[in-house]
Amino acid sequence: MDKTREIINKHKENYPEFDYYFGHLNIIEENLESMPDTSIETCKALIDGVSKTVLDSFSVKYIEQARSADGSDQLNKKAVSELAKHVEIDESIIQNT
C-alpha cells in the first residue's frame, strides 16, 4: 500500500479527487487480517475508481456494468490501454488484473 500511497500523492495535484482514495487505503490496511473480504472489495473499488478517473481525463466513454466482474475487468483494461497511449506503461499488467 505504500507504493499506492506514493503514486496517489505524486498525482493528486493533477487529480485532487485522488485524496478520496486515502480512505480506501486505510480501510484496506485496517482489515487485511480481520476482514480480508472487505480489503479485497475495497481494492476492487480503488482500482475501478482510478480506472474511471483515467478514462474521464481522456474523455473516453465507458459503460457502467453494475458491479459485474467482467465489467470491472474491461474497465481496467481499457484504462491501462488508454493510459499507455499517453505515457510509458507496461501493458502486461492488464494480464494480472
N, CA, C and O atoms as a GROMACS GRO file, in nm:
protein
  388
    1MET      N    1   0.081  -0.119   0.000
    1MET     CA    2   0.000   0.000   0.000
    1MET      C    3   0.086   0.127   0.000
    1MET      O    4   0.041   0.234  -0.040
    2ASP      N    5   0.210   0.113   0.046
    2ASP     CA    6   0.298   0.230   0.047
    2ASP      C    7   0.321   0.283  -0.095
    2ASP      O    8   0.320   0.404  -0.117
    3LYS      N    9   0.342   0.194  -0.189
    3LYS     CA   10   0.364   0.234  -0.329
    3LYS      C   11   0.239   0.303  -0.384
    3LYS      O   12   0.249   0.402  -0.455
    4THR      N   13   0.122   0.250  -0.351
    4THR     CA   14  -0.004   0.311  -0.396
    4THR      C   15  -0.019   0.451  -0.338
    4THR      O   16  -0.057   0.544  -0.409
    5ARG      N   17   0.010   0.465  -0.209
    5ARG     CA   18   0.004   0.599  -0.146
    5ARG      C   19   0.100   0.696  -0.216
    5ARG      O   20   0.066   0.811  -0.241
    6GLU      N   21   0.218   0.646  -0.247
    6GLU     CA   22   0.319   0.728  -0.315
    6GLU      C   23   0.269   0.774  -0.452
    6GLU      O   24   0.285   0.891  -0.487
    7ILE      N   25   0.209   0.685  -0.527
    7ILE     CA   26   0.157   0.719  -0.660
    7ILE      C   27   0.044   0.821  -0.649
    7ILE      O   28   0.039   0.917  -0.726
    8ILE      N   29  -0.046   0.800  -0.553
    8ILE     CA   30  -0.157   0.894  -0.535
    8ILE      C   31  -0.104   1.031  -0.495
    8ILE      O   32  -0.147   1.132  -0.550
    9ASN      N   33  -0.010   1.035  -0.402
    9ASN     CA   34   0.049   1.163  -0.362
    9ASN      C   35   0.115   1.234  -0.480
    9ASN      O   36   0.104   1.355  -0.495
   10LYS      N   37   0.181   1.157  -0.564
   10LYS     CA   38   0.251   1.214  -0.679
   10LYS      C   39   0.154   1.280  -0.778
   10LYS      O   40   0.189   1.379  -0.841
   11HIS      N   41   0.034   1.226  -0.790
   11HIS     CA   42  -0.059   1.273  -0.893
   11HIS      C   43  -0.180   1.350  -0.839
   11HIS      O   44  -0.265   1.394  -0.916
   12LYS      N   45  -0.188   1.367  -0.707
   12LYS     CA   46  -0.310   1.431  -0.653
   12LYS      C   47  -0.320   1.579  -0.687
   12LYS      O   48  -0.428   1.637  -0.678
   13GLU      N   49  -0.209   1.642  -0.726
   13GLU     CA   50  -0.217   1.782  -0.768
   13GLU      C   51  -0.297   1.792  -0.898
   13GLU      O   52  -0.379   1.883  -0.914
   14ASN      N   53  -0.273   1.699  -0.990
   14ASN     CA   54  -0.347   1.698  -1.116
   14ASN      C   55  -0.484   1.633  -1.102
   14ASN      O   56  -0.576   1.662  -1.179
   15TYR      N   57  -0.498   1.547  -1.003
   15TYR     CA   58  -0.624   1.476  -0.980
   15TYR      C   59  -0.661   1.488  -0.832
   15TYR      O   60  -0.641   1.393  -0.756
   16PRO      N   61  -0.714   1.603  -0.790
   16PRO     CA   62  -0.744   1.623  -0.649
   16PRO      C   63  -0.843   1.521  -0.594
   16PRO      O   64  -0.848   1.497  -0.473
   17GLU      N   65  -0.923   1.461  -0.681
   17GLU     CA   66  -1.019   1.360  -0.635
   17GLU      C   67  -0.949   1.236  -0.582
   17GLU      O   68  -1.011   1.153  -0.516
   18PHE      N   69  -0.820   1.222  -0.610
   18PHE     CA   70  -0.744   1.107  -0.560
   18PHE      C   71  -0.733   1.109  -0.407
   18PHE      O   72  -0.712   1.004  -0.346
   19ASP      N   73  -0.748   1.225  -0.344
   19ASP     CA   74  -0.745   1.231  -0.197
   19ASP      C   75  -0.846   1.135  -0.136
   19ASP      O   76  -0.823   1.078  -0.029
   20TYR      N   77  -0.956   1.118  -0.204
   20TYR     CA   78  -1.063   1.028  -0.162
   20TYR      C   79  -1.011   0.886  -0.140
   20TYR      O   80  -1.061   0.814  -0.053
   21TYR      N   81  -0.913   0.846  -0.216
   21TYR     CA   82  -0.864   0.708  -0.211
   21TYR      C   83  -0.776   0.678  -0.090
   21TYR      O   84  -0.749   0.562  -0.062
   22PHE      N   85  -0.731   0.780  -0.019
   22PHE     CA   86  -0.656   0.753   0.103
   22PHE      C   87  -0.745   0.681   0.205
   22PHE      O   88  -0.697   0.597   0.281
   23GLY      N   89  -0.873   0.714   0.206
   23GLY     CA   90  -0.968   0.643   0.292
   23GLY      C   91  -0.977   0.496   0.254
   23GLY      O   92  -0.983   0.409   0.341
   24HIS      N   93  -0.978   0.469   0.125
   24HIS     CA   94  -0.978   0.330   0.078
   24HIS      C   95  -0.854   0.256   0.127
   24HIS      O   96  -0.863   0.143   0.176
   25LEU      N   97  -0.740   0.321   0.114
   25LEU     CA   98  -0.614   0.257   0.156
   25LEU      C   99  -0.616   0.226   0.305
   25LEU      O  100  -0.568   0.120   0.347
   26ASN      N  101  -0.671   0.317   0.384
   26ASN     CA  102  -0.681   0.292   0.528
   26ASN      C  103  -0.770   0.172   0.556
   26ASN      O  104  -0.736   0.087   0.639
   27ILE      N  105  -0.884   0.163   0.490
   27ILE     CA  106  -0.975   0.050   0.508
   27ILE      C  107  -0.907  -0.080   0.470
   27ILE      O  108  -0.918  -0.180   0.540
   28ILE      N  109  -0.835  -0.080   0.358
   28ILE     CA  110  -0.765  -0.200   0.311
   28ILE      C  111  -0.666  -0.246   0.417
   28ILE      O  112  -0.665  -0.363   0.455
   29GLU      N  113  -0.584  -0.154   0.466
   29GLU     CA  114  -0.480  -0.190   0.563
   29GLU      C  115  -0.538  -0.235   0.697
   29GLU      O  116  -0.489  -0.329   0.759
   30GLU      N  117  -0.643  -0.167   0.741
   30GLU     CA  118  -0.703  -0.198   0.870
   30GLU      C  119  -0.771  -0.334   0.873
   30GLU      O  120  -0.786  -0.394   0.980
   31ASN      N  121  -0.813  -0.383   0.758
   31ASN     CA  122  -0.893  -0.505   0.753
   31ASN      C  123  -0.822  -0.624   0.690
   31ASN      O  124  -0.884  -0.729   0.670
   32LEU      N  125  -0.695  -0.610   0.660
   32LEU     CA  126  -0.623  -0.718   0.592
   32LEU      C  127  -0.638  -0.853   0.661
   32LEU      O  128  -0.664  -0.954   0.596
   33GLU      N  129  -0.622  -0.856   0.792
   33GLU     CA  130  -0.626  -0.984   0.863
   33GLU      C  131  -0.763  -1.015   0.921
   33GLU      O  132  -0.807  -1.129   0.917
   34SER      N  133  -0.829  -0.914   0.975
   34SER     CA  134  -0.956  -0.939   1.043
   34SER      C  135  -1.074  -0.959   0.946
   34SER      O  136  -1.163  -1.039   0.973
   35MET      N  137  -1.074  -0.888   0.836
   35MET     CA  138  -1.183  -0.898   0.738
   35MET      C  139  -1.124  -0.887   0.597
   35MET      O  140  -1.142  -0.785   0.531
   36PRO      N  141  -1.054  -0.990   0.551
   36PRO     CA  142  -0.988  -0.982   0.420
   36PRO      C  143  -1.084  -0.957   0.304
   36PRO      O  144  -1.046  -0.896   0.204
   37ASP      N  145  -1.208  -1.004   0.316
   37ASP     CA  146  -1.305  -0.980   0.210
   37ASP      C  147  -1.332  -0.830   0.194
   37ASP      O  148  -1.353  -0.783   0.082
   38THR      N  149  -1.333  -0.757   0.304
   38THR     CA  150  -1.351  -0.612   0.299
   38THR      C  151  -1.233  -0.547   0.229
   38THR      O  152  -1.250  -0.455   0.148
   39SER      N  153  -1.114  -0.595   0.259
   39SER     CA  154  -0.994  -0.542   0.193
   39SER      C  155  -0.998  -0.568   0.043
   39SER      O  156  -0.965  -0.480  -0.036
   40ILE      N  157  -1.038  -0.688   0.005
   40ILE     CA  158  -1.045  -0.725  -0.137
   40ILE      C  159  -1.146  -0.637  -0.211
   40ILE      O  160  -1.115  -0.584  -0.318
   41GLU      N  161  -1.265  -0.622  -0.155
   41GLU     CA  162  -1.368  -0.541  -0.221
   41GLU      C  163  -1.326  -0.394  -0.229
   41GLU      O  164  -1.357  -0.326  -0.326
   42THR      N  165  -1.257  -0.346  -0.127
   42THR     CA  166  -1.211  -0.208  -0.129
   42THR      C  167  -1.101  -0.188  -0.232
   42THR      O  168  -1.094  -0.084  -0.296
   43CYS      N  169  -1.015  -0.289  -0.248
   43CYS     CA  170  -0.913  -0.285  -0.355
   43CYS      C  171  -0.980  -0.274  -0.492
   43CYS      O  172  -0.939  -0.196  -0.576
   44LYS      N  173  -1.084  -0.355  -0.512
   44LYS     CA  174  -1.156  -0.350  -0.639
   44LYS      C  175  -1.216  -0.211  -0.664
   44LYS      O  176  -1.208  -0.158  -0.774
   45ALA      N  177  -1.274  -0.154  -0.559
   45ALA     CA  178  -1.333  -0.020  -0.572
   45ALA      C  179  -1.226   0.084  -0.604
   45ALA      O  180  -1.249   0.174  -0.684
   46LEU      N  181  -1.111   0.071  -0.542
   46LEU     CA  182  -0.999   0.162  -0.568
   46LEU      C  183  -0.954   0.152  -0.713
   46LEU      O  184  -0.937   0.254  -0.779
   47ILE      N  185  -0.935   0.032  -0.761
   47ILE     CA  186  -0.891   0.011  -0.900
   47ILE      C  187  -0.995   0.062  -0.998
   47ILE      O  188  -0.960   0.129  -1.096
   48ASP      N  189  -1.122   0.032  -0.972
   48ASP     CA  190  -1.228   0.080  -1.062
   48ASP      C  191  -1.234   0.232  -1.062
   48ASP      O  192  -1.250   0.294  -1.168
   49GLY      N  193  -1.223   0.294  -0.945
   49GLY     CA  194  -1.229   0.439  -0.936
   49GLY      C  195  -1.115   0.507  -1.010
   49GLY      O  196  -1.135   0.605  -1.081
   50VAL      N  197  -0.995   0.454  -0.993
   50VAL     CA  198  -0.880   0.511  -1.063
   50VAL      C  199  -0.895   0.490  -1.214
   50VAL      O  200  -0.863   0.579  -1.293
   51SER      N  201  -0.944   0.373  -1.254
   51SER     CA  202  -0.966   0.346  -1.396
   51SER      C  203  -1.064   0.446  -1.456
   51SER      O  204  -1.042   0.498  -1.566
   52LYS      N  205  -1.172   0.474  -1.385
   52LYS     CA  206  -1.272   0.570  -1.434
   52LYS      C  207  -1.212   0.710  -1.442
   52LYS      O  208  -1.241   0.785  -1.536
   53THR      N  209  -1.129   0.746  -1.346
   53THR     CA  210  -1.064   0.877  -1.349
   53THR      C  211  -0.974   0.890  -1.471
   53THR      O  212  -0.973   0.994  -1.537
   54VAL      N  213  -0.899   0.785  -1.501
   54VAL     CA  214  -0.811   0.786  -1.619
   54VAL      C  215  -0.896   0.803  -1.744
   54VAL      O  216  -0.865   0.887  -1.829
   55LEU      N  217  -1.001   0.724  -1.757
   55LEU     CA  218  -1.085   0.731  -1.878
   55LEU      C  219  -1.154   0.867  -1.889
   55LEU      O  220  -1.160   0.925  -1.998
   56ASP      N  221  -1.204   0.918  -1.778
   56ASP     CA  222  -1.268   1.050  -1.779
   56ASP      C  223  -1.170   1.160  -1.819
   56ASP      O  224  -1.206   1.251  -1.893
   57SER      N  225  -1.047   1.150  -1.772
   57SER     CA  226  -0.949   1.255  -1.802
   57SER      C  227  -0.913   1.260  -1.949
   57SER      O  228  -0.870   1.364  -1.999
   58PHE      N  229  -0.929   1.147  -2.019
   58PHE     CA  230  -0.902   1.142  -2.163
   58PHE      C  231  -1.031   1.142  -2.244
   58PHE      O  232  -1.030   1.115  -2.364
   59SER      N  233  -1.143   1.172  -2.178
   59SER     CA  234  -1.275   1.178  -2.241
   59SER      C  235  -1.309   1.050  -2.316
   59SER      O  236  -1.366   1.054  -2.425
   60VAL      N  237  -1.275   0.938  -2.257
   60VAL     CA  238  -1.305   0.808  -2.316
   60VAL      C  239  -1.435   0.758  -2.254
   60VAL      O  240  -1.450   0.754  -2.132
   61LYS      N  241  -1.529   0.719  -2.338
   61LYS     CA  242  -1.657   0.668  -2.292
   61LYS      C  243  -1.643   0.524  -2.244
   61LYS      O  244  -1.566   0.446  -2.300
   62TYR      N  245  -1.716   0.492  -2.142
   62TYR     CA  246  -1.722   0.354  -2.092
   62TYR      C  247  -1.863   0.328  -2.043
   62TYR      O  248  -1.939   0.420  -2.014
   63ILE      N  249  -1.895   0.202  -2.034
   63ILE     CA  250  -2.030   0.162  -1.992
   63ILE      C  251  -2.021   0.109  -1.850
   63ILE      O  252  -1.942   0.020  -1.821
   64GLU      N  253  -2.103   0.164  -1.761
   64GLU     CA  254  -2.111   0.112  -1.624
   64GLU      C  255  -2.183  -0.022  -1.630
   64GLU      O  256  -2.289  -0.034  -1.691
   65GLN      N  257  -2.124  -0.122  -1.568
   65GLN     CA  258  -2.187  -0.253  -1.568
   65GLN      C  259  -2.210  -0.303  -1.426
   65GLN      O  260  -2.166  -0.413  -1.392
   66ALA      N  261  -2.275  -0.226  -1.347
   66ALA     CA  262  -2.317  -0.255  -1.210
   66ALA      C  263  -2.250  -0.374  -1.144
   66ALA      O  264  -2.307  -0.483  -1.136
   67ARG      N  265  -2.130  -0.353  -1.098
   67ARG     CA  266  -2.054  -0.449  -1.018
   67ARG      C  267  -2.040  -0.586  -1.084
   67ARG      O  268  -2.039  -0.688  -1.016
   68SER      N  269  -2.028  -0.586  -1.213
   68SER     CA  270  -2.002  -0.709  -1.286
   68SER      C  271  -1.853  -0.731  -1.293
   68SER      O  272  -1.777  -0.639  -1.324
   69ALA      N  273  -1.810  -0.852  -1.264
   69ALA     CA  274  -1.666  -0.883  -1.270
   69ALA      C  275  -1.613  -0.856  -1.410
   69ALA      O  276  -1.504  -0.800  -1.426
   70ASP      N  277  -1.688  -0.896  -1.512
   70ASP     CA  278  -1.646  -0.871  -1.649
   70ASP      C  279  -1.640  -0.722  -1.677
   70ASP      O  280  -1.550  -0.675  -1.747
   71GLY      N  281  -1.734  -0.648  -1.623
   71GLY     CA  282  -1.736  -0.503  -1.643
   71GLY      C  283  -1.614  -0.436  -1.584
   71GLY      O  284  -1.553  -0.350  -1.648
   72SER      N  285  -1.576  -0.476  -1.463
   72SER     CA  286  -1.457  -0.420  -1.400
   72SER      C  287  -1.332  -0.455  -1.477
   72SER      O  288  -1.244  -0.371  -1.497
   73ASP      N  289  -1.324  -0.580  -1.520
   73ASP     CA  290  -1.208  -0.626  -1.594
   73ASP      C  291  -1.190  -0.544  -1.722
   73ASP      O  292  -1.080  -0.500  -1.753
   74GLN      N  293  -1.298  -0.524  -1.796
   74GLN     CA  294  -1.291  -0.447  -1.920
   74GLN      C  295  -1.259  -0.300  -1.893
   74GLN      O  296  -1.183  -0.238  -1.967
   75LEU      N  297  -1.316  -0.246  -1.787
   75LEU     CA  298  -1.290  -0.108  -1.749
   75LEU      C  299  -1.141  -0.088  -1.720
   75LEU      O  300  -1.080   0.008  -1.767
   76ASN      N  301  -1.085  -0.179  -1.643
   76ASN     CA  302  -0.943  -0.168  -1.605
   76ASN      C  303  -0.852  -0.183  -1.726
   76ASN      O  304  -0.756  -0.108  -1.741
   77LYS      N  305  -0.882  -0.278  -1.812
   77LYS     CA  306  -0.801  -0.298  -1.933
   77LYS      C  307  -0.808  -0.176  -2.024
   77LYS      O  308  -0.707  -0.134  -2.080
   78LYS      N  309  -0.927  -0.120  -2.037
   78LYS     CA  310  -0.945  -0.002  -2.122
   78LYS      C  311  -0.866   0.116  -2.066
   78LYS      O  312  -0.805   0.191  -2.142
   79ALA      N  313  -0.867   0.133  -1.936
   79ALA     CA  314  -0.793   0.244  -1.873
   79ALA      C  315  -0.643   0.227  -1.893
   79ALA      O  316  -0.574   0.324  -1.926
   80VAL      N  317  -0.592   0.106  -1.875
   80VAL     CA  318  -0.448   0.083  -1.893
   80VAL      C  319  -0.409   0.106  -2.039
   80VAL      O  320  -0.306   0.167  -2.067
   81SER      N  321  -0.491   0.057  -2.130
   81SER     CA  322  -0.462   0.077  -2.273
   81SER      C  323  -0.463   0.225  -2.310
   81SER      O  324  -0.377   0.270  -2.386
   82GLU      N  325  -0.559   0.300  -2.258
   82GLU     CA  326  -0.567   0.443  -2.287
   82GLU      C  327  -0.448   0.516  -2.226
   82GLU      O  328  -0.388   0.602  -2.290
   83LEU      N  329  -0.414   0.483  -2.105
   83LEU     CA  330  -0.301   0.546  -2.038
   83LEU      C  331  -0.172   0.519  -2.115
   83LEU      O  332  -0.085   0.606  -2.124
   84ALA      N  333  -0.158   0.399  -2.169
   84ALA     CA  334  -0.038   0.361  -2.244
   84ALA      C  335  -0.020   0.444  -2.371
   84ALA      O  336   0.090   0.453  -2.424
   85LYS      N  337  -0.128   0.504  -2.421
   85LYS     CA  338  -0.118   0.590  -2.538
   85LYS      C  339  -0.049   0.723  -2.504
   85LYS      O  340   0.001   0.793  -2.593
   86HIS      N  341  -0.047   0.757  -2.377
   86HIS     CA  342  -0.001   0.890  -2.335
   86HIS      C  343   0.126   0.887  -2.251
   86HIS      O  344   0.200   0.986  -2.248
   87VAL      N  345   0.152   0.777  -2.185
   87VAL     CA  346   0.272   0.765  -2.102
   87VAL      C  347   0.327   0.624  -2.119
   87VAL      O  348   0.256   0.532  -2.160
   88GLU      N  349   0.453   0.609  -2.087
   88GLU     CA  350   0.513   0.477  -2.096
   88GLU      C  351   0.460   0.390  -1.982
   88GLU      O  352   0.470   0.426  -1.865
   89ILE      N  353   0.404   0.277  -2.018
   89ILE     CA  354   0.346   0.187  -1.919
   89ILE      C  355   0.359   0.044  -1.971
   89ILE      O  356   0.351   0.020  -2.092
   90ASP      N  357   0.380  -0.047  -1.882
   90ASP     CA  358   0.390  -0.188  -1.919
   90ASP      C  359   0.248  -0.245  -1.926
   90ASP      O  360   0.187  -0.275  -1.824
   91GLU      N  361   0.197  -0.260  -2.047
   91GLU     CA  362   0.060  -0.307  -2.065
   91GLU      C  363   0.040  -0.451  -2.019
   91GLU      O  364  -0.074  -0.497  -2.009
   92SER      N  365   0.148  -0.521  -1.991
   92SER     CA  366   0.132  -0.659  -1.943
   92SER      C  367   0.066  -0.664  -1.807
   92SER      O  368   0.021  -0.770  -1.764
   93ILE      N  369   0.058  -0.550  -1.739
   93ILE     CA  370  -0.007  -0.552  -1.608
   93ILE      C  371  -0.156  -0.585  -1.620
   93ILE      O  372  -0.216  -0.631  -1.524
   94ILE      N  373  -0.215  -0.561  -1.736
   94ILE     CA  374  -0.355  -0.594  -1.751
   94ILE      C  375  -0.379  -0.744  -1.751
   94ILE      O  376  -0.491  -0.789  -1.729
   95GLN      N  377  -0.276  -0.820  -1.775
   95GLN     CA  378  -0.290  -0.964  -1.769
   95GLN      C  379  -0.300  -1.011  -1.624
   95GLN      O  380  -0.347  -1.121  -1.598
   96ASN      N  381  -0.256  -0.928  -1.531
   96ASN     CA  382  -0.256  -0.965  -1.390
   96ASN      C  383  -0.368  -0.901  -1.312
   96ASN      O  384  -0.370  -0.911  -1.189
   97THR      N  385  -0.462  -0.834  -1.379
   97THR     CA  386  -0.572  -0.770  -1.308
   97THR      C  387  -0.696  -0.854  -1.318
   97THR      O  388  -0.800  -0.816  -1.264
   0.00000   0.00000   0.00000
